[in-house]
Amino acid sequence: MSRFRLGLSLAGLLIAVLALALDDRRLIWVAITILGTSLAIRAYLTIRDRRSTHRNPPPPGPDA
């Protein structure tokens, strides 16, 4: 999933640069949508990881 998110981010960035170079508003909105999707995926994965950590805490270490 990380590679997919990274690919989305890079595609969004490239489309944004292209949109600015061509001064095309439609491409700007496409870039915003792609970057927003990448951000949403990152937020989802972060929340999911935090919840799984709280449900299954690591075993106590030697300091416990």
URTA-V539512 format. One record per pair of residues at least 12 apart in sequence whose ideal C-beta (glycine too) atoms are under 8 Angstrom apart, sorted by the first residue. I is the first residue (numbers start at 0). GAP is how many residues later the second one is. Records with the same first field share a line. If there is no record, write none. Layout:
# URTA-V539512
I->GAP + GAP
This chain:
# URTA-V539512
0->40 + 44
3->37
4->33 + 36 + 37 + 40
7->26 + 27 + 29 + 30 + 33
8->26 + 29
10->23
11->19 + 20 + 22 + 23 + 26
12->18 + 22
14->12 + 15 + 16 + 19
15->12 + 15 + 16 + 19
18->12
